[in-house]
Structures are given as structure tokens and as C-alpha cells.
Amino acid sequence: MTKEQVDRREFIKAISGSAAVLSALPQQAFGGSGSSNSPVHSEAGAEVPAKTPARIKFAVIGINHYHINSQVGAVLRGGGELVSVYAKEPDLVAAFLKSFPQAKLARSEDEILEDGSIQLVLSSIIPYERAPLGIRVMQHGKDYMADKPGITTLEQLAEVQRVQAETKQIYSIMYSERFENRATVRAGELVKAGAIGHVVQTIGLGPHRMNPKERPAWFFDKQYYGGVLCDLASHQADQFLYFTGSTEGEVVVAEVGNLYHGQYPEFEDFGDVVLRGNHGSGYIRVDWFTPDGLSTWGDGRLTILGTDGFIEVRKNVDIAGRPGGSHLFVVDQKQTQYIDTANQHLPYGDQIVNDVLNRTETAMPQAHCFLATELMLKAQKSAQRLEVKS
């Protein structure tokens, strides 16, 4: 399979929906003329900033997944100026520029890499290409933010770590289930404040809807997406480390399987893993079995067990009936409560821009980024094959 053969219907459908919403917003939301100081919101609920003075300049290379919208939105609200975009696929570029018309279309990847004014490069290129691109970005003296999975093999990880240590550039992976979910951000604040005592365990569930007829060809090929744990479970590994405060970790046991999609032999539709950290444990389950009857693509959940209570985050939907996503439930020694997080600030955009400017690690420590990736790559490599007989 060549990249030119990739079926792009899924991306076009997703990004076109966002484009319709974003293009209807006031132009000042994208750094154009205007004087409004009120934030506006994208279709996904991520904050898009009103016009503010640009603090850094950034560009995009590769847009094979619609997650690029939230990546760009985060940096925009942090004070970034979107300068240019390059991708090999004209249809994807056209859809992107509809959403972000302030971006200049670059003629090549090198045009962006050689532009000394650009400090940060974002990418949601096909997963197996993200690490090689990030290496080139860092070698050109720029910081890098990849969509997840940001790295698909242990060999890629070793080379990324080597170049990052050599260049001292930032290699960030956008774990949107934590950075772009208001309830999860608020849960982090509560945990740090001691609301549920010491965290003992996290349980992260990441179900997704399949929609096979609308998926690109690389979606079904493990060589390109890295496997179900490498891909989907990278979110949950990040949250396990973050909420337990673990700086070390190991894979206790892992399993993967293709339980119901035998027509795609390189695809995995189920995976789970048990993790052990130096400050807590974790269980992760991810799958591609979201039924059509659910109002969203997946009932993503996070349970954080503490010594004095527990927190549950329903990331995308409350099946009990509350509208929207980002639902937060907290149970402690005194009460059970639901917390409205509609006005919760999302700090990742500010933090990553600050890190680019100040050479700090406030958005995500580099060691954390690499450890979350390493755990899932090791889980993927060691996973037992799960077979279910009908």
C-alpha cells in the first residue's frame, strides 16, 4: 500500500464538519481583524482564543487525522500564530485551509523546516511517519507536537530519545483525552489538592466506534498504526502516570486480539493491559466495539481510586442523561457529588507555548512523554494473542 492509495473519506468527513463550524466563527478567533475578547468554541468543545498578540509562530506538516484541529486550537489559544501548512494530499489541505484560512500553503516540507521564524511544528501525519518527521523537525532546531501515537516502534523511540537529548528540543505528544477534556483537567486539580487521598489505581477505558467503510486503508494495517495498545491505549498510559504520580512503570500483562474483524487480518479491535508504577497501579481496556445506539463515538471513562474516595470521569457522554461530555463525579468520605466543568480552563495551550519560549517542561515532562509511549510499545510487543471461539 502506498500513501497515495489511502482512502481519505473519514478525514474529509470529520474535518469538513469542523470546518463548517469554524468558518462560521468571527474572524478574530483565528487571529484576523476584530476586537472581541471572548473565547469561542470549536465543534469538539476546545477553546479557540479571541485575538491576542502572537507569542510564537508555528506550522503544520501532515494532516492525516482530524486531531490536528484540536492540536492547532490548543496552540492558538496559547498565543501561537499559525503561519503555514504542508501536506501531500490536496484534498486534506483544502479542508484544513477552510478551517484555518490564515495558514499559508507551503510548497514543501523543507520550506517549513528551513523557515527560521517557525518555532513549533504540529503533525497528525500517518502514525508510523510521526517519529521520523519529529526527528527532522528537532534537527532543524524546532519543537514538535505529534498527535498520538507519536511513536510506533521501540526502535523509533530510541532514535527520538537520542535526537531529543542531542538537540534539547521539545518532543510533545498531544494526549487529548487528558489535555482537551475539561473534566479530566479538573480531576487532576482535585487529585493534586488531596480530594481523594493518595491515588492507588487508575482504570482507563477507551472504546471507539469502528465505521469501517469510512476508514482510510492505513487504519487497518498494523505497520502504519502500530497496534491497538500503541494507538488507543497511549491516552490511558499517559493518565495512569499522571494521576498516580508514577515516574517508573512496568507492564505486568497485556493482551490484544482481532475478535470480530477477520476481514482485516492486520487489525486489532481489542486490547487490555495491567501496569505497575512506583506510586500506583493501572488497568487499561481499549476496543473498537462502540454500538451505533450510542450518541457519540465512545463512552470513554476514567476511574481514579484513592485512599479517601474515588473520581469517575465520563469523557464523552453520560448515559444517565446529562447532555454533552466532560462529566465529573467525586465520592469522598462526606458526600457524592457531580461537578459541572463547562467553564474549566484548558491549560495545555498556554503551557506548551510557555515551554517553547522558556525551555521549560510545564505542559508535560519529557521523561513522562517518553515513558507513557515506552509502556505501550512494550505492552504491544509482549501482548498475548487473545482468541475468542464463537
GIKAUR-V69949 format. One record per backbone hydrogen bond with DSSP energy under -0.5 kcal/mol. NH is the residue of the N-H (numbers start at 1). CO is the residue of the C=O. E is the energy in kcal/mol with one decimal. If there is no record, write none. Layout:
NH_CO_E, NH_CO_E
This chain:
5_2_-1.3, 6_3_-1.4, 8_6_-0.5, 10_214_-0.7, 12_8_-2.6, 13_9_-2.7, 14_10_-2.2, 15_11_-3.2, 16_12_-2.3, 17_13_-1.3, 18_14_-1.6, 19_15_-2.7, 20_16_-2.2, 21_17_-1.4, 22_18_-3.3, 23_19_-3.0, 24_20_-0.6, 24_21_-0.7, 25_22_-1.4, 29_26_-1.9, 30_27_-2.0, 31_28_-1.6, 32_27_-1.8, 40_48_-2.2, 42_46_-2.0, 45_42_-1.4, 48_40_-2.8, 51_36_-0.5, 55_79_-4.2, 56_79_-1.0, 58_81_-2.7, 59_120_-2.1, 60_84_-2.0, 61_122_-2.5, 62_86_-2.7, 64_124_-0.6, 68_65_-1.7, 69_66_-2.1, 71_67_-1.9, 72_68_-2.8, 73_69_-2.5, 74_70_-2.2, 75_71_-1.8, 76_72_-2.7, 77_73_-2.3, 78_74_-1.0, 79_76_-1.5, 80_75_-2.7, 81_56_-2.5, 82_80_-0.6, 83_58_-3.2, 83_81_-0.6, 84_58_-0.6, 85_104_-2.3, 86_60_-2.1, 90_88_-0.7, 93_89_-2.1, 94_90_-2.4, 95_91_-1.8, 96_92_-2.3, 97_93_-2.8, 98_94_-1.1, 99_95_-1.2, 100_96_-2.6, 103_100_-1.8, 104_83_-2.6, 106_85_-2.8, 106_104_-0.7, 112_108_-0.9, 112_109_-0.8, 113_109_-2.4, 114_110_-2.7, 115_112_-1.2, 116_114_-0.9, 118_115_-1.4, 119_57_-2.6, 120_57_-1.2, 121_143_-2.2, 122_59_-2.6, 123_145_-1.9, 124_62_-2.3, 128_224_-1.4, 129_126_-2.5, 130_126_-0.5, 130_127_-1.5, 131_127_-0.6, 133_129_-1.9, 134_130_-2.4, 135_131_-2.3, 136_132_-1.8, 137_133_-2.5, 138_134_-2.6, 139_135_-2.3, 140_136_-0.8, 140_137_-0.9, 141_138_-1.9, 142_137_-1.7, 143_119_-2.7, 144_170_-2.5, 145_121_-2.5, 146_172_-2.8, 147_123_-2.0, 148_174_-0.7, 157_153_-2.1, 158_154_-2.2, 159_155_-1.7, 160_156_-2.7, 161_157_-2.8, 162_158_-2.0, 163_159_-2.4, 164_160_-2.7, 165_161_-2.3, 166_162_-1.8, 167_163_-2.8, 168_164_-2.6, 172_144_-3.1, 172_170_-0.5, 174_146_-3.1, 175_173_-1.3, 176_174_-1.6, 178_175_-1.7, 179_175_-2.6, 180_176_-2.0, 181_178_-0.6, 182_180_-0.6, 185_181_-2.1, 186_182_-2.4, 187_183_-2.3, 188_184_-1.9, 189_185_-1.6, 190_186_-2.3, 191_187_-2.6, 192_188_-2.2, 193_189_-1.5, 194_191_-1.5, 195_190_-2.4, 197_194_-1.1, 200_305_-3.3, 201_305_-1.4, 202_281_-1.7, 203_303_-2.4, 204_283_-2.6, 205_203_-0.5, 205_301_-2.7, 206_285_-2.8, 208_287_-1.6, 214_211_-1.7, 215_212_-1.1, 219_216_-1.1, 220_217_-1.4, 221_218_-1.4, 222_220_-0.6, 222_266_-0.5, 224_221_-1.9, 225_221_-1.7, 226_222_-2.3, 231_227_-2.4, 232_228_-1.0, 233_228_-1.3, 234_231_-0.9, 235_232_-1.3, 237_233_-2.3, 238_234_-1.9, 239_235_-1.9, 240_236_-2.4, 241_237_-2.1, 242_238_-2.3, 243_239_-2.8, 244_240_-1.8, 245_241_-1.3, 246_241_-0.9, 250_276_-2.0, 252_250_-0.6, 252_274_-2.7, 253_274_-1.1, 255_272_-2.5, 256_384_-2.4, 257_270_-2.2, 259_257_-0.6, 264_261_-2.1, 267_264_-2.1, 269_257_-1.4, 270_257_-1.6, 271_286_-2.1, 272_255_-2.2, 273_284_-2.1, 274_253_-2.6, 275_282_-3.1, 276_250_-2.5, 277_280_-2.9, 278_248_-1.4, 280_277_-0.5, 281_200_-2.1, 282_275_-2.3, 283_202_-2.3, 284_273_-2.3, 285_204_-2.3, 286_271_-2.8, 287_206_-1.4, 288_269_-2.0, 290_208_-2.3, 294_291_-1.6, 300_298_-1.7, 301_205_-1.9, 302_313_-2.0, 303_203_-2.6, 304_311_-3.0, 305_201_-2.8, 305_303_-0.6, 306_304_-0.5, 306_309_-2.8, 307_198_-1.5, 308_196_-2.6, 309_196_-0.6, 309_306_-0.7, 310_331_-2.3, 311_304_-2.1, 312_329_-2.5, 313_302_-3.0, 314_312_-0.5, 314_327_-2.5, 315_300_-2.3, 315_313_-0.8, 316_300_-0.5, 318_322_-0.7, 319_317_-0.6, 321_318_-2.4, 326_315_-2.3, 327_314_-2.5, 328_339_-0.8, 329_312_-2.7, 330_337_-2.8, 331_310_-2.7, 332_335_-2.4, 333_308_-0.5, 337_330_-2.8, 339_328_-2.6, 340_338_-0.5, 341_339_-0.5, 344_341_-2.0, 347_345_-0.7, 351_347_-2.6, 352_348_-3.0, 353_349_-1.9, 354_350_-2.5, 355_351_-2.5, 356_352_-2.1, 357_353_-2.1, 358_354_-3.2, 359_355_-2.0, 360_355_-0.5, 369_365_-2.2, 370_366_-2.2, 371_367_-2.4, 372_368_-2.6, 373_369_-1.5, 374_370_-2.9, 375_371_-2.7, 376_372_-1.4, 377_373_-2.3, 378_374_-2.5, 379_375_-2.3, 380_376_-2.5, 381_377_-2.1, 382_378_-2.2, 383_379_-1.1, 384_254_-2.6, 386_256_-3.7, 386_384_-0.6, 387_385_-0.5, 389_387_-0.5
